């Protein structure tokens, strides 16, 4: 890999090493971003990055090692070195994929709430929320119907997974499809509950006449009947690291309900990844274990009763790990709604048990 691929890092990285404090990959490699860019990122290194961008947040020059790793994944896909097709069961642009199979298997369907002509305002829950928490998805939509005349649920993915796997060409086609869909259904406002979707859709529709908003700025979270004075610490999502929009809105809503929000050591711009980013669990489960252990230790130090996250991928990652970390989605707490996603990851795995499970897997992997 030629060093001219990374001019910003080669020009501006002074080798101070401050980014190593926030990056497992840099600590393991022993390299600075400058050295990594100069000698070339290996595919193994690229697959060890969660794209959390904690390195860029702490870097005085805002340089991102994740950008190096993203470029290397794309190169690996283009050259055939990265056999990404082995992960096609994850691709959101395929008719058969893991989340679609989960919804089909568990009878989760939103066709009664699908977009029609002149939709105007729609709710874009994100693929994880609409798949693993249908109860919360429908409750949020019901409230949006009443508060802002939301007329439909848009059941699609923002495309982030295609980007993280290095499928740049497919990502561009996918994003074009999103813009076409919005135009055909006359969608002018998209309300989303997922921070990843929020920031990605903002880029997708930046040149279109479409407003992107969060559920936290559109719903009125009055004090719920089950609200308590117990403390909850907030786990911030990596996509929210720089603007802090979701983190600020969630903390404000919790505090207005009388919930104390003591902070963990790493929050806001310095938050640590839950381990879901970059599909890290497929490539570096050891890194995921380290991240979860670190988060659990920080949670204990706060003295809080539970941890709240506003990204369901983060919630499910902690829920699926063998630890005693009590975690809930912010919307479940704010709306006083019992969670329906607990154990979802294990249910997804169990879909492929036995002869019927083998048939499901064959269907997902079929070209």
N, C-alpha and C positions, 0 to 999 in steps of 0.2 A: 504494500500500500504506500503510495507516494505521499510525502509530507505536505505537498501543496494542497492536499485535500482539507487541511485544517489550518488555514492561515491565521485565523484569529487567535487560537491557542498558541501557535508557534510565535506569533508576534508579541502577545501580551502576557503570557504566563511567565512569571519570574521565579517559579520553583519554590515559593514560600512554604508550600506543604500544608497550609491551613486546611485545605479541603480534605485531607486524609482523615481528619477528626470525624468527618461526617460520612465517609465512604468506605465500605468494606472492600470494594474492588481495588481502590487505590492503596489501601493498607496492605492487602494481600500481594499486589503486584510490586510494591515498593517503589513505584514510579510516580513522578509528578505528571500532570496532564501534558506538559511540554514533552517530557520523555516518551510518554505513551503515544503522542501524536507523531513524534519524530521517528520512532522505531516501527510504528504501525500497530494497531489494535488487533489482537488475535480474535478469532471467532469465539473461542472459549471466554475471553474477557468480555466481548460484546454481549454474550448470553448471560453474563454474571451481573449485568447492570439492570436495576429496577426502574431506571428513568425517573427517579424521585426528584432529581435536580437539587438535592441538598447541597451538592458541591457548588453549584452556581449561586445559591442563596448566600453562602458564606464567603465566596470568592470576592475580593475587592474589585476585580475586573468583570465579575458576573460570567465567568467562563464555565461552560458545561461539558464535563466529561461524557455525559449522556449523549450529547450530540455526536461525539466520536463513535460511541457504541451503536447509535442508531444508524449512522452511515455505514458502519461495518456490517451490521445485519443486512442492510439493503444490498451491499456488495455481495455478501454471502448468498443471498437469495438469487441475485442475478447470475452469479457464476455457477450456481448449483452446489457450492460447498456447504451451505446451510440447507439441509433437506427439510424445508419448512412444510412440505406437503404431508409429512408424517403428523402434523398438527392440524390437518384440515377439518377435524371434528370441531375445532374452535371457530372456524372462519364464519363470520356473521353474514357474508354474502353468498353462502351455500344454502340451498334449501334444507339440507340435512345437517344439523349441527347439534352440539350437546344441549344448549339451552332450549332449542326448539323441541328436541326429543323429550326433555324434562317437562315442558309445558304440555305436550301431547300426552305423555304418560300419566300426568296428574290432573288432566282435564282443565288446564288453565287457559282461558280464552277470553279475548276482549273484543271479539268481532261485533258485539252489540254496541260498542262504544267507538267504532272505527271512524276515521275522518270521512266526511262527505264534502260535496261542493260548498264553497263559502264557509269553511270551518272557522276562520278568524283566529280564535285562541284555542290552542291544544295543549295537552299535558304530555310531556315526553319523559316518562319515568326512568328510562334507561333499561338496558336488557337485564341487568342483574336484579333490579328491584321488581320489574314486572314478572320475572321468572320465579324468583324464590320468595317473594312476599306479595302474593296477589291480594291478600286482605288489606294490607297497607296501601297498595296501589289504588284499589277501588275506593278506599276511604278518603284518600287525598283527592282523587278525582271528584268524588261526590261533594267535597267541601269547595273545591275550585269551581264546580258548576254553580254553586250558590253565591260564592263571593265575587267571582270575576267572569261569570258566564262562559266558563270553559266548555267547549262543545264536543271534544273528542279526545281519545287517547291515541297517541302515535306510537305504535309498537314497533320500534326499530332500534338499531344500534347506532351510536355516533361514529363508529369506525375505528375507534382507538386501537382495538386489538390488531387490526390489519396494519396499522402504523407501527406498532410495537414489534410485530413479527417481521418487519422489513418489506412488506408487500405494498410498495409505493404505488405501483400502477393500479392495483386493485383498489387501493384506498381512493385514488383520484376518481375512478369510475363510481365508487360507492358514494362519495360526496356529491358527485354530479347527480346521482339518483335522488339523494336527499333534497337537493335544490329543486329538482324537477317535481318531486312529490309536493313540496311546499307550494310551488307555483300553481300546480294543477288543482290543489285543494284550497287555494287562496288563504293560506296560513300566514297571518301577520304577527302573531305572538306565540312564542314557545315558552312554556313554563316547565322547568325540569327540577328534579329532586337530586340529581347526581352531579357532583362537582366536575367529574371528568367530562360528562356530556355538556355541561354548561360552557366550559371553556373551549371545548372542541367545536361545539355548534356555533359559538360566537365567531370562530374563525371561518367556519363553513359558510355562514350567512353574512359575513362582514360587508359584502358588496350588495346585499339584497335588502329589501324593505321588510325585514323581519326583526322583531324585538325578542331578545332572549332574557328571561327572568328566572329567579329561583322561587321555589315554593315558600321560602321563608320570608320573602318580601311581599308575597301576594296573599298569604293566609293570615288570619287574625288568631294568634295563639292565646286565647284567654286562659285563665287559670283553670286547668283541668281538675275534675273531681278527685282524681287520685294523686294530685301533686303533693309533694312532701318537702320538708326542709332539708332532706338528706343531700349530701354533696355528691356531685357528679363531675368527673374530670373529662375534658373533651379531647379526643384524639383527632388531630387535624389531618385532612387528606392532602396528599402530595400535590394534586393539581391546584389546590387552593393556597399553596405555599407563599406565593408572591403577592397576590391581591388581598388575601385574607377575608374575602367577602362572605363565604359560607361560615367560616369560623366566627366572625363577628356577629352575623345574624343569629346563629344558633346560640351563642353565649348570651346575647341580649334576650332572646326568647326564653331561655331557661331561667335567667335571673329575674325576669318579669314574673315568672311563676314561683318565685321564691326559692329557687334551687341554687345553692352555692356551687361555684365552679372553680375549685382549686386547680392550679396548673401543674402539669408534669414538667420534668426538667426540659424536655424537648417539645415545644409547641409552636404554633404559628410558622414562621419562616424556617425554624430549625427542627420541625417535626420529623419523626423517623417514619420510614415506609413500613406498612403493615406486612409487606412481603408479597403482595399481589401484583405489584407493578412489573411490567416487562415479562409477565408470565414466569417470574423467578422460581416459583415452586417446581416448574418443569425442568429447570436447568441447574439451580443451586438451592436445593432444599436445606442445605446446611446454613446458608445465609438467612433463609427464612426463619429457621429455628433461633438463630442469634438475635434477629430483629424482634421476634415475639418475646423472647426471654428478657431482652432489654426493656421492652415496653411494659411487661408485667412488673419488673422491678421498679420502674418509675411510677407505675400506678400505685403500688403498695406504699411508696413514700408519700403520696399525696394524702393518704388517710380517707380518700373518697369511698363511697359505698359501691359505686359502679363507674364504668367508663362509657362515655357516649361518643358515637361516631356518626357522621352525616353521609358517609359513603357505605353502601351495603356490602360492597366487596371487602372493605376493611372489617366490618362487623362479622361477616361470614368467615373471614380468615381467622380471627380470634376465636370465634365460636367453634371452629373445627379443630382447634389445637388442643392437645391434652394438658390443659392447665386450668387454673381456677380463676380465670380473668372474667369477671362478670361484665358483659358488654351488651349494649342495646342501641338500636338506631334512634337518633334524636327525634324523629317524627313519632315513633311509638311512645316515647316519653311525653312529648309535648301534646299529643292527642289522646293520651291515656288509653292506648290500644295495645292489647296483648300481642306479642310477636308471633308470627307464624313461620318464621324462617329458621328457627333453631333446629339444628340437625340436617339442614338442607343439603350440605355437602355430602354427608353420608348417604342421604336418600338418592342423590345423583349417582353415587358410586354403586349403590345396590341395584340400580336399574339394569346393570349389566351382569348380574348374577344368574347362574343357571342357563339352560338352553334358550329360554326366551331372551335373556340378557345378551347372549351371544348373537342372536338374530338382530337385536337392536343395534349392537355395535357394528355389525356388518352393514346395516342400513345406513348408519351415520358415515361410515368410511367409504361407502360405494361412490364411485365417481358419477 
